[in-house]
Amino acid sequence: MRKRVRISSIVALLFLLAAAVTAQQRVDYELRRYVDVKNGAYANDGRSWDKARNNLQDAINELAEYMATNGITEGGEIFVAEGTYSPTESTEGGSTLFSSFKMSPGIALYGGFPAGGKEDGGEYIEDPAHRPMREGHRYGWQFKYETILSGDLLGSNPATFEWSDENQSYTTTFPSNVYHVVWFAVKGFDSDGAPVALDHEAVLDGFTVKHGYASDETSSGVHYSRGGGIYLVEGGVVRNCIVTENSATERGGGVYLDGGGLVESSYLHRNTSPGAAGSSEGYGGAAALSGGGDIRYSMIVNNFAANGGGLALYNPTGSTGTLADYLNMSAVSTIIANNTASNEAGGVYLHNGGILNNLTVVANRCNGTGITINDVQNGKSAGVYVKNYGCIINSVFWGGTVGTTGFVQYYHRPDADKTSAITSQVFYSAFSDQAITEWTYTYRSSVLSLERENTASVSEADNYPVFTHPPLDADGRLARAGVLSEADNYTGDDDYATRYDWQPAPVSPMREYGRRISDLKELSTYPLDRAATTTDICGDSYNICPSLGAYHIGSPEITPYESDDTVALFVDPEVNSMAEGGLGGSWETPLAYLNVALEHFRNNPYDGKKRIIYVKEGTVSPLCSYFSDRYLSAGIQLVSGVEVYGGY
């Protein structure tokens, strides 16, 4: 009898467990909606691909209402198929120009799904991780199917973007376009005009956002002249997105981060923030951060602004002077290339703070020489311009021009307001034309000086950056700095990303030149955690001593010398060889690091053969091999059975 009771109890327990699992599955199902502009219908409930809605905002509103009714605060998700979607709801009940896609706390939107939710002959895609990517993709935004959020209210008459080499700016038309395509400030603004943070995370993932036009400076506040593509606030996340062909008069042509928010693994391309006539505004062609926010693992190219052609980190004037006030924004593991500024800072503008870590800031252009605004002379820096304070770590600034003849990559205003003892810092970074740089009010440590040319005509030990895929002109030469007009017609093919990847070669002196933020004793009291990273723009892990810039720099292809009974590698610590057929097989094509040669033999024992490494005179670096996870543990790690000979 007791056995029956026990069996009955077990059966009852199993039923309860099954019911719990079923309930959990039901909840997950209830928190998902599907949208398909090509195959969906207004009357559908949006709870499966074959019952998808065709209006994205309706799906957001319905799911938000369901969650609120059931006391659910997070976990909502909406899958959106390829196609073009336009906003249908006003942010403040105004005219159609106030229309935006209004995000909702606790809900994540995922684009990049094929029409109908599946590819030909395939099954329905029910996981964002399984969205089809382009062949050979390297970046998180390279989806096979494009889901577009457009600010064009007249689809038959869309906005136009065209770069003018003569005027050095974008010529644009916006026949009928909304102020912001995507709006995260759904909680409103406080009495000081600051946005109210979202209480739960809202995510935009896998979309192309285009043709927003934040141009109205006369509306209440300043919100309608900032963030043409996306208006982002604390609690909002933009991930794996393309933001292109948007404009904002004052700040953040593509994205405006107002007090917070995160842009991650995204491509910000061909946006503009020109400023108004006679105004000192026009900050951040691609993005502007104001009083908070972070950009990570992204690519910012071919943008235009009055100040900060690519990016601006802007703290309001009058900060209290504490470290936390200055270090409340960051840009990390990001490419900032081929942007143009009409006044100041072709690449990045730092106003009263900001942290830059592992940035590649290259080939930007500043055209402000001779321009004076508010008694300040412009046209000082092609790379980064610092007003009052900035903190730069593990970054590279190279190849930018001021006009057509200047080459300054860093400038700190010597008349900056120094009301505190805080001094700008540059640690473990590389600059071309360092000798003509304005370093006033800047503390420097371990700054590498780069040659103005990318590579040498022969193998030399000078500090050439050796980028492997820089943009080239029609004659195969390094393209000029600034916005490239030949990239005007974005077609969506893979070339748009690969032409700007700026990956350094394994022989670059920037390899393992950096330091992790946690290893910088000089900055141990600084609140820098928001800028820390262990991975590069592609998700590859940096070494314990990271490379400078947005990319991890790996080992070269190795081709040793081999005979019947011997395998040999040649190392010359004073030469950076760039042979295409592999390195290490002769004195003409030597390796630069002894540890790289040792690692090759550690992984390739060459059974039955004698293994030898010949090392030429010079100072041998201990980098590329570590005894622990601390950079001070770098050392030469010999391999059993490998003979190492110096003195050559």
C-alpha positions as CSV (number, residue, x, y, z in Angstrom):
1,M,0.0,0.0,0.0
2,R,2.8,2.4,0.9
3,K,4.4,1.6,-2.5
4,R,1.2,2.7,-4.3
5,V,1.1,6.0,-2.3
6,R,4.8,6.6,-3.1
7,I,4.1,5.8,-6.8
8,S,1.1,8.1,-6.8
9,S,3.1,10.9,-5.2
10,I,5.8,10.5,-7.8
11,V,3.3,10.6,-10.6
12,A,1.6,13.7,-9.1
13,L,5.0,15.3,-8.8
14,L,5.8,14.6,-12.5
15,F,2.5,16.1,-13.5
16,L,3.2,19.2,-11.4
17,L,6.7,19.5,-13.0
18,A,5.2,19.1,-16.5
19,A,2.6,21.7,-15.7
20,A,5.3,24.1,-14.6
21,V,7.4,23.6,-17.7
22,T,4.2,24.0,-19.8
23,A,3.4,27.2,-18.0
24,Q,6.9,28.5,-18.5
25,Q,6.7,27.7,-22.2
26,R,3.3,29.4,-22.4
27,V,4.7,32.6,-20.7
28,D,7.7,32.7,-23.1
29,Y,5.3,32.3,-26.0
30,E,3.0,35.0,-24.7
31,L,5.9,37.4,-24.5
32,R,6.9,37.1,-28.2
33,R,5.3,38.9,-31.2
34,Y,6.1,38.6,-34.9
35,V,6.0,41.4,-37.5
36,D,6.3,41.0,-41.3
37,V,5.5,43.9,-43.5
38,K,5.5,41.8,-46.6
39,N,3.4,38.8,-45.4
40,G,1.7,40.0,-42.2
41,A,-1.8,41.6,-41.8
42,Y,-3.2,44.3,-39.5
43,A,-5.9,41.9,-38.1
44,N,-3.4,39.2,-37.2
45,D,-2.6,38.6,-33.5
46,G,1.2,38.5,-34.2
47,R,1.9,35.4,-32.1
48,S,3.5,33.3,-34.8
49,W,5.2,33.9,-38.1
50,D,2.1,32.8,-40.0
51,K,0.0,35.2,-38.0
52,A,2.4,38.1,-38.1
53,R,1.3,41.7,-37.8
54,N,2.3,44.2,-40.5
55,N,2.7,47.2,-38.2
56,L,5.7,47.3,-35.9
57,Q,4.4,50.0,-33.5
58,D,1.1,48.1,-33.0
59,A,3.0,45.0,-32.0
60,I,5.1,47.0,-29.5
61,N,2.1,48.6,-28.0
62,E,0.1,45.4,-27.7
63,L,2.9,43.5,-26.1
64,A,3.6,46.4,-23.7
65,E,0.0,46.4,-22.7
66,Y,-0.1,42.6,-22.2
67,M,3.0,42.8,-20.0
68,A,1.6,45.7,-17.9
69,T,-1.7,43.9,-17.4
70,N,0.0,40.7,-16.2
71,G,2.6,42.5,-14.0
72,I,5.5,41.4,-16.3
73,T,8.4,44.0,-16.5
74,E,10.9,42.3,-18.8
75,G,11.5,39.5,-21.2
76,G,9.3,40.7,-24.1
77,E,10.6,40.3,-27.6
78,I,9.5,41.1,-31.1
79,F,10.9,39.4,-34.2
80,V,10.7,41.6,-37.3
81,A,11.2,40.3,-40.9
82,E,13.1,42.1,-43.7
83,G,11.5,45.0,-45.4
84,T,11.0,48.8,-44.8
85,Y,8.9,50.1,-41.9
86,S,7.9,53.7,-41.2
87,P,6.8,55.1,-37.9
88,T,3.1,55.6,-37.4
89,E,2.8,57.1,-33.9
90,S,3.7,60.6,-32.6
91,T,5.9,60.9,-29.6
92,E,4.1,64.0,-28.3
93,G,0.8,64.1,-30.1
94,G,2.2,66.6,-32.6
95,S,2.4,66.6,-36.3
96,T,3.6,63.6,-38.3
97,L,7.2,65.0,-38.1
98,F,7.1,64.0,-34.4
99,S,6.4,60.3,-35.4
100,S,8.9,57.7,-34.2
101,F,9.2,54.1,-33.4
102,K,8.6,54.3,-29.6
103,M,10.5,51.8,-27.7
104,S,9.1,50.1,-24.6
105,P,11.0,49.1,-21.4
106,G,11.5,45.4,-21.0
107,I,11.0,44.7,-24.7
108,A,13.7,43.7,-27.2
109,L,13.2,44.2,-31.0
110,Y,15.1,41.9,-33.3
111,G,15.4,42.6,-37.1
112,G,17.3,40.6,-39.7
113,F,14.8,37.8,-40.2
114,P,13.8,36.6,-43.7
115,A,10.3,37.4,-45.0
116,G,7.9,34.8,-43.8
117,G,10.3,33.9,-40.9
118,K,12.2,31.3,-42.9
119,E,14.4,30.8,-45.9
120,D,13.3,28.7,-48.9
121,G,13.0,25.1,-47.8
122,G,13.9,25.9,-44.2
123,E,12.2,26.0,-40.9
124,Y,10.8,29.0,-39.0
125,I,13.6,30.9,-37.3
126,E,12.7,31.1,-33.6
127,D,16.0,32.3,-32.1
128,P,17.8,35.7,-32.8
129,A,21.1,33.8,-32.7
130,H,20.1,31.9,-35.8
131,R,19.4,34.9,-38.0
132,P,21.1,34.4,-41.4
133,M,24.3,36.4,-41.8
134,R,26.2,37.4,-45.0
135,E,28.7,34.9,-46.3
136,G,32.1,35.6,-44.8
137,H,30.7,38.1,-42.2
138,R,33.0,39.5,-39.6
139,Y,30.8,41.9,-37.8
140,G,27.6,41.6,-35.9
141,W,25.6,43.9,-38.2
142,Q,26.2,42.0,-41.4
143,F,22.8,40.3,-41.7
144,K,21.7,38.6,-44.9
145,Y,18.3,40.1,-44.7
146,E,17.9,43.9,-44.1
147,T,15.1,45.2,-41.8
148,I,14.9,49.0,-42.4
149,L,13.3,51.6,-40.1
150,S,12.9,54.6,-42.3
151,G,12.1,58.2,-41.4
152,D,10.7,58.8,-44.9
153,L,7.0,59.7,-44.6
154,L,6.8,59.8,-48.4
155,G,8.2,56.5,-49.5
156,S,8.0,57.6,-53.1
157,N,10.2,60.7,-52.4
158,P,12.9,59.6,-49.9
159,A,15.7,61.7,-48.5
160,T,18.9,62.0,-50.5
161,F,22.6,62.1,-49.4
162,E,25.4,63.1,-51.6
163,W,29.0,64.1,-50.6
164,S,30.4,67.2,-52.2
165,D,34.2,67.2,-52.5
166,E,34.0,70.9,-53.5
167,N,32.1,72.0,-50.4
168,Q,33.5,69.2,-48.1
169,S,30.0,68.4,-46.7
170,Y,26.9,66.4,-47.5
171,T,24.3,67.8,-49.7
172,T,21.0,66.5,-48.4
173,T,17.3,66.8,-49.1
174,F,14.6,65.7,-46.7
175,P,11.2,66.1,-48.4
176,S,9.1,64.8,-45.5
177,N,11.1,63.2,-42.7
178,V,10.5,62.6,-39.0
179,Y,12.7,64.2,-36.4
180,H,13.8,60.9,-34.9
181,V,13.3,57.4,-36.4
182,V,13.6,55.6,-33.1
183,W,12.7,57.2,-29.7
184,F,13.9,55.7,-26.4
185,A,12.9,58.7,-24.2
186,V,9.4,57.3,-23.6
187,K,9.5,58.1,-19.9
188,G,9.7,61.8,-20.6
189,F,11.9,64.5,-19.2
190,D,12.3,65.9,-15.7
191,S,12.0,69.6,-14.7
192,D,15.7,70.2,-15.7
193,G,15.1,68.8,-19.2
194,A,17.0,65.6,-18.5
195,P,15.4,62.3,-19.8
196,V,14.0,59.9,-17.3
197,A,15.9,56.6,-17.4
198,L,14.1,53.4,-18.5
199,D,13.4,51.2,-15.5
200,H,14.0,48.1,-17.6
201,E,16.2,47.6,-20.6
202,A,14.9,48.2,-24.1
203,V,16.9,46.8,-27.0
204,L,17.0,47.5,-30.7
205,D,19.0,44.7,-32.5
206,G,19.5,44.0,-36.1
207,F,18.0,47.0,-37.9
208,T,19.1,49.6,-40.4
209,V,17.9,53.0,-39.2
210,K,17.9,55.8,-41.8
211,H,16.5,59.1,-43.0
212,G,15.8,60.8,-39.7
213,Y,16.0,64.6,-39.7
214,A,16.3,66.3,-36.3
215,S,16.2,69.9,-37.6
216,D,13.8,71.9,-35.5
217,E,15.6,74.1,-32.9
218,T,12.4,76.1,-32.2
219,S,10.5,73.2,-30.5
220,S,10.3,73.0,-26.8
221,G,13.7,72.1,-25.4
222,V,16.5,71.0,-27.7
223,H,15.4,67.4,-28.4
224,Y,14.2,67.9,-31.9
225,S,17.6,69.0,-33.2
226,R,19.5,66.0,-31.8
227,G,19.6,62.4,-32.7
228,G,18.1,62.2,-36.2
229,G,18.4,58.4,-36.4
230,I,18.0,57.4,-32.7
231,Y,17.4,59.3,-29.5
232,L,18.8,57.1,-26.8
233,V,18.6,57.4,-23.0
234,E,19.8,55.4,-20.0
235,G,18.4,51.8,-20.2
236,G,18.3,51.8,-23.9
237,V,20.6,49.5,-26.0
238,V,21.3,49.6,-29.8
239,R,23.1,46.5,-30.9
240,N,24.1,45.0,-34.3
241,C,22.5,47.9,-36.2
242,I,23.4,50.0,-39.2
243,V,22.7,53.8,-38.7
244,T,23.0,55.7,-42.0
245,E,21.9,58.9,-43.8
246,N,20.5,60.7,-40.8
247,S,20.9,64.3,-39.9
248,A,20.7,66.4,-36.7
249,T,21.4,70.1,-36.6
250,E,22.9,70.3,-33.2
251,R,24.2,66.9,-32.0
252,G,24.4,63.2,-33.0
253,G,23.4,63.0,-36.6
254,G,23.0,59.2,-36.3
255,V,22.5,58.7,-32.6
256,Y,22.2,61.0,-29.6
257,L,22.9,59.4,-26.2
258,D,21.2,61.8,-23.7
259,G,22.6,61.0,-20.3
260,G,23.2,57.3,-21.0
261,G,22.5,54.3,-23.2
262,L,24.7,51.8,-25.1
263,V,25.5,51.5,-28.8
264,E,27.3,48.2,-29.4
265,S,28.5,46.3,-32.5
266,S,27.0,48.8,-34.9
267,Y,27.9,50.5,-38.1
268,L,27.4,54.3,-38.2
269,H,27.9,55.5,-41.7
270,R,27.1,58.7,-43.7
271,N,25.4,60.7,-41.0
272,T,25.7,64.5,-40.5
273,S,25.4,67.1,-37.8
274,P,26.3,70.4,-39.6
275,G,25.3,72.9,-36.9
276,A,23.3,76.0,-37.5
277,A,24.7,79.1,-39.2
278,G,26.9,81.0,-36.8
279,S,26.5,78.4,-34.1
280,S,29.1,76.5,-32.1
281,E,26.8,73.4,-32.2
282,G,27.0,70.6,-34.6
283,Y,28.7,67.9,-32.5
284,G,29.2,64.3,-33.5
285,G,28.3,63.4,-37.1
286,A,27.7,59.8,-36.3
287,A,27.0,60.0,-32.6
288,A,27.1,62.4,-29.7
289,L,27.2,61.4,-26.0
290,S,26.0,64.0,-23.6
291,G,26.5,63.5,-19.9
292,G,26.7,59.7,-20.1
293,G,26.6,56.7,-22.4
294,D,28.9,54.2,-24.1
295,I,29.8,53.1,-27.6
296,R,31.6,49.7,-28.0
297,Y,32.8,47.4,-30.8
298,S,31.4,49.7,-33.6
299,M,32.5,51.3,-36.8
300,I,32.1,55.0,-37.4
301,V,33.0,56.0,-40.9
302,N,32.2,58.6,-43.6
303,N,30.3,61.0,-41.3
304,F,30.4,64.8,-41.2
305,A,29.9,67.4,-38.4
306,A,31.0,70.9,-37.5
307,N,32.8,69.5,-34.5
308,G,33.8,65.8,-34.1
309,G,33.2,64.6,-37.6
310,G,32.8,61.0,-36.3
311,L,32.1,61.2,-32.6
312,A,31.6,63.8,-29.8
313,L,31.7,63.1,-26.0
314,Y,30.2,66.2,-24.4
315,N,29.8,67.0,-20.8
316,P,27.9,70.3,-20.0
317,T,30.1,73.2,-19.0
318,G,30.3,73.7,-15.2
319,S,31.1,70.1,-14.1
320,T,31.9,69.9,-10.4
321,G,35.4,68.7,-11.1
322,T,35.2,65.2,-9.6
323,L,36.6,62.3,-11.5
324,A,33.1,60.7,-11.8
325,D,31.8,63.8,-13.5
326,Y,34.5,63.6,-16.2
327,L,34.6,59.8,-16.7
328,N,30.9,59.2,-17.3
329,M,31.2,58.3,-21.0
330,S,33.3,56.0,-23.1
331,A,34.1,54.8,-26.6
332,V,35.8,51.3,-26.7
333,S,37.2,49.0,-29.4
334,T,35.8,51.2,-32.2
335,I,36.9,52.3,-35.6
336,I,36.6,56.0,-36.3
337,A,37.8,56.6,-39.9
338,N,37.3,58.8,-42.9
339,N,35.1,61.4,-41.2
340,T,35.3,65.1,-41.8
341,A,34.7,68.2,-39.6
342,S,34.2,71.7,-40.9
343,N,35.4,73.4,-37.7
344,E,37.2,71.1,-35.3
345,A,38.2,67.4,-34.6
346,G,37.9,65.3,-37.8
347,G,37.6,62.2,-35.7
348,V,36.7,62.7,-32.0
349,Y,35.8,65.8,-29.9
350,L,36.1,65.5,-26.1
351,H,34.3,68.3,-24.2
352,N,34.8,68.1,-20.4
353,G,35.5,64.4,-20.2
354,G,35.2,61.0,-21.7
355,I,37.3,57.8,-21.9
356,L,38.7,56.4,-25.1
357,N,40.1,52.8,-24.9
358,N,41.3,50.7,-27.8
359,L,40.2,53.1,-30.5
360,T,41.5,53.2,-34.1
361,V,41.1,56.9,-35.2
362,V,42.5,57.1,-38.7
363,A,42.3,59.1,-41.9
364,N,40.0,61.8,-40.6
365,R,40.0,65.4,-41.8
366,C,39.4,68.8,-40.2
367,N,38.8,71.8,-42.4
368,G,38.5,74.5,-39.7
369,T,41.7,76.3,-40.3
370,G,41.1,80.1,-40.2
371,I,37.6,79.7,-38.7
372,T,37.0,81.6,-35.4
373,I,33.8,81.0,-33.3
374,N,33.3,82.6,-29.9
375,D,36.9,83.9,-30.0
376,V,38.2,80.4,-30.3
377,Q,40.3,79.5,-33.4
378,N,39.4,76.2,-35.0
379,G,41.2,73.8,-37.2
380,K,43.6,72.3,-34.8
381,S,43.3,68.5,-34.9
382,A,42.4,65.9,-37.4
383,G,42.3,63.1,-34.9
384,V,41.1,64.1,-31.4
385,Y,40.5,67.5,-29.9
386,V,40.3,67.9,-26.1
387,K,38.6,70.7,-24.3
388,N,39.3,70.7,-20.5
389,Y,39.7,66.9,-20.0
390,G,40.0,63.5,-21.6
391,C,41.4,60.1,-20.8
392,I,42.9,58.1,-23.7
393,I,44.3,54.5,-23.4
394,N,45.5,51.8,-25.9
395,S,44.4,53.9,-28.9
396,V,46.0,54.8,-32.2
397,F,45.7,58.2,-34.1
398,W,47.1,58.2,-37.5
399,G,46.8,59.5,-41.0
400,G,44.4,62.4,-40.5
401,T,44.9,65.8,-42.1
402,V,44.0,69.4,-41.1
403,G,43.0,70.8,-44.5
404,T,45.3,69.4,-47.1
405,T,48.7,70.2,-45.5
406,G,48.4,69.8,-41.7
407,F,48.9,66.5,-39.9
408,V,48.2,67.1,-36.1
409,Q,46.4,64.1,-34.6
410,Y,45.9,65.4,-31.0
411,Y,45.2,68.9,-29.6
412,H,44.5,70.0,-26.1
413,R,43.2,73.6,-25.8
414,P,45.9,75.5,-23.9
415,D,43.4,78.1,-22.7
416,A,41.1,75.4,-21.3
417,D,39.3,76.0,-18.0
418,K,41.6,74.4,-15.4
419,T,39.6,74.9,-12.2
420,S,40.8,71.7,-10.7
421,A,44.0,69.6,-10.5
422,I,42.6,67.1,-13.0
423,T,44.9,66.7,-16.0
424,S,44.2,64.9,-19.2
425,Q,45.9,61.6,-19.6
426,V,47.2,59.6,-22.6
427,F,48.5,56.1,-21.8
428,Y,50.0,53.4,-24.1
429,S,48.8,55.0,-27.3
430,A,50.3,55.8,-30.7
431,F,50.3,59.0,-32.8
432,S,51.7,59.9,-36.1
433,D,53.3,63.4,-36.3
434,Q,53.7,63.4,-32.5
435,A,56.5,66.1,-32.7
436,I,54.0,68.8,-33.9
437,T,51.3,67.9,-31.4
438,E,49.9,70.3,-28.7
439,W,50.3,68.4,-25.5
440,T,49.5,71.2,-23.1
441,Y,47.7,70.1,-19.9
442,T,48.3,66.4,-20.9
443,Y,50.1,63.8,-18.9
444,R,51.7,61.2,-21.3
445,S,53.1,57.7,-20.5
446,S,54.4,55.1,-23.0
447,V,53.3,57.0,-26.1
448,L,54.5,55.4,-29.4
449,S,55.5,57.7,-32.3
450,L,54.3,56.4,-35.7
451,E,55.6,57.2,-39.1
452,R,53.4,59.2,-41.4
453,E,53.5,56.5,-44.1
454,N,51.7,53.2,-43.6
455,T,54.5,50.9,-44.7
456,A,58.1,51.1,-45.7
457,S,59.4,50.1,-49.2
458,V,61.7,47.6,-47.5
459,S,61.7,45.8,-44.2
460,E,62.7,48.2,-41.5
461,A,62.4,48.6,-37.8
462,D,60.9,52.1,-37.9
463,N,57.4,52.4,-36.4
464,Y,55.1,52.0,-39.5
465,P,51.6,51.1,-38.5
466,V,51.2,48.5,-41.3
467,F,47.4,48.5,-41.8
468,T,46.5,45.6,-44.1
469,H,43.2,46.9,-45.6
470,P,43.1,50.7,-45.6
471,P,40.9,52.3,-48.3
472,L,42.7,52.7,-51.6
473,D,42.0,55.1,-54.5
474,A,41.5,54.0,-58.1
475,D,45.3,53.8,-58.6
476,G,45.8,51.5,-55.6
477,R,47.3,54.2,-53.4
478,L,46.2,55.1,-49.9
479,A,43.0,57.1,-50.2
480,R,43.0,60.7,-48.9
481,A,41.8,61.5,-45.4
482,G,38.2,62.5,-44.7
483,V,34.9,61.4,-46.2
484,L,35.3,59.3,-49.4
485,S,32.9,60.3,-52.1
486,E,33.3,57.0,-53.9
487,A,31.6,55.3,-51.0
488,D,28.5,57.5,-51.4
489,N,26.2,54.9,-52.9
490,Y,25.8,52.3,-50.1
491,T,24.7,49.1,-51.8
492,G,24.7,46.8,-48.8
493,D,27.5,44.5,-50.1
494,D,30.3,43.3,-47.9
495,D,32.7,45.9,-49.3
496,Y,31.2,48.7,-47.2
497,A,32.7,47.1,-44.0
498,T,35.9,45.5,-45.3
499,R,37.2,48.7,-46.8
500,Y,37.3,50.3,-43.4
501,D,38.5,47.5,-41.2
502,W,42.1,48.9,-40.6
503,Q,43.4,45.6,-39.4
504,P,47.2,46.0,-38.6
505,A,49.6,43.3,-39.7
506,P,51.3,41.0,-37.2
507,V,54.5,42.9,-37.7
508,S,53.0,46.2,-36.6
509,P,54.7,47.8,-33.6
510,M,51.2,48.3,-32.1
511,R,51.0,44.6,-31.3
512,E,50.9,44.0,-27.6
513,Y,52.0,47.6,-26.9
514,G,49.0,48.3,-24.6
515,R,48.0,47.6,-21.1
516,R,44.7,46.4,-19.5
517,I,43.0,49.1,-17.5
518,S,43.3,47.0,-14.4
519,D,47.1,47.0,-14.8
520,L,47.5,50.8,-14.9
521,K,48.6,51.6,-11.4
522,E,48.6,55.3,-12.2
523,L,44.9,55.2,-12.8
524,S,44.0,52.7,-10.1
525,T,41.8,55.3,-8.3
526,Y,40.0,56.4,-11.4
527,P,36.5,55.1,-12.2
528,L,37.3,53.5,-15.5
529,D,35.5,50.2,-15.4
530,R,32.9,51.2,-18.0
531,A,35.8,51.4,-20.6
532,A,37.4,48.1,-19.7
533,T,37.3,45.3,-22.4
534,T,39.0,42.0,-23.1
535,T,37.7,41.6,-26.7
536,D,38.1,43.6,-29.9
537,I,35.6,44.9,-32.4
538,C,35.2,41.3,-33.9
539,G,34.9,39.6,-30.5
540,D,38.4,38.2,-30.6
541,S,40.3,38.3,-27.3
542,Y,43.1,40.7,-26.7
543,N,46.3,39.3,-25.3
544,I,47.2,40.1,-21.7
545,C,49.1,43.1,-23.2
546,P,46.5,44.2,-25.7
547,S,47.3,45.6,-29.1
548,L,46.6,49.3,-29.7
549,G,43.4,50.1,-31.5
550,A,40.2,48.2,-32.1
551,Y,41.7,44.9,-33.4
552,H,43.6,42.1,-31.8
553,I,46.8,41.6,-33.7
554,G,47.7,37.9,-34.1
555,S,50.7,36.0,-35.1
556,P,51.9,36.0,-38.8
557,E,51.9,33.0,-41.1
558,I,55.2,31.1,-40.4
559,T,57.1,29.3,-43.1
560,P,60.3,27.7,-41.6
561,Y,63.4,26.6,-43.3
562,E,63.3,22.8,-43.7
563,S,65.9,20.2,-44.7
564,D,65.9,16.4,-44.4
565,D,66.8,16.5,-40.7
566,T,66.4,20.1,-39.6
567,V,63.7,22.8,-39.1
568,A,65.0,26.3,-38.5
569,L,63.4,29.7,-37.8
570,F,65.2,33.1,-38.0
571,V,64.5,36.0,-35.6
572,D,65.6,39.6,-35.9
573,P,64.2,41.8,-33.2
574,E,65.2,45.0,-35.0
575,V,63.3,44.3,-38.3
576,N,59.7,44.2,-39.2
577,S,59.5,41.9,-42.2
578,M,56.4,42.0,-44.4
579,A,56.9,39.1,-46.8
580,E,53.6,37.7,-48.1
581,G,54.8,34.1,-48.4
582,G,55.2,33.6,-44.7
583,L,57.9,34.6,-42.2
584,G,60.8,33.0,-40.3
585,G,62.4,30.9,-43.1
586,S,65.5,33.1,-43.7
587,W,67.3,36.3,-42.6
588,E,65.5,38.1,-45.4
589,T,62.1,37.2,-43.9
590,P,62.7,36.9,-40.2
591,L,60.3,36.9,-37.3
592,A,60.4,39.9,-34.9
593,Y,59.5,38.0,-31.7
594,L,61.4,35.1,-30.2
595,N,58.3,33.9,-28.4
596,V,56.4,33.6,-31.6
597,A,59.1,31.2,-33.0
598,L,59.1,29.2,-29.7
599,E,55.3,29.0,-29.8
600,H,55.5,27.6,-33.3
601,F,57.7,24.8,-32.2
602,R,55.6,24.2,-29.1
603,N,52.6,23.6,-31.3
604,N,54.5,21.8,-34.1
605,P,57.0,19.2,-32.8
606,Y,58.3,18.1,-36.2
607,D,58.9,14.6,-35.0
608,G,62.4,13.2,-35.9
609,K,63.8,16.6,-36.9
610,K,66.2,18.9,-35.2
611,R,64.6,22.3,-34.3
612,I,66.7,25.4,-34.2
613,I,66.1,29.1,-33.7
614,Y,68.7,31.7,-34.8
615,V,68.5,35.1,-33.2
616,K,70.2,38.2,-34.6
617,E,71.7,41.0,-32.5
618,G,69.3,43.4,-30.8
619,T,67.0,43.6,-27.8
620,V,64.7,40.6,-27.6
621,S,61.2,41.4,-26.4
622,P,59.5,39.1,-23.8
623,L,56.1,39.8,-25.2
624,C,53.7,37.3,-26.8
625,S,54.1,34.8,-24.0
626,Y,53.0,35.0,-20.4
627,F,53.4,32.8,-17.3
628,S,50.2,34.1,-15.7
629,D,47.3,36.5,-16.5
630,R,49.4,39.5,-15.5
631,Y,51.4,41.5,-18.0
632,L,54.5,41.5,-15.7
633,S,54.6,37.7,-16.2
634,A,55.8,38.2,-19.8
635,G,58.9,36.2,-20.4
636,I,60.9,34.0,-22.8
637,Q,59.4,30.5,-22.4
638,L,61.8,28.0,-23.8
639,V,60.6,24.7,-25.4
640,S,62.1,21.3,-24.6
641,G,64.3,20.1,-27.4
642,V,64.5,23.4,-29.2
643,E,68.0,24.9,-29.6
644,V,68.2,28.8,-29.5
645,Y,71.4,30.5,-30.7
646,G,72.1,34.2,-30.5
647,G,75.1,36.4,-31.5
648,Y,74.3,36.7,-35.2
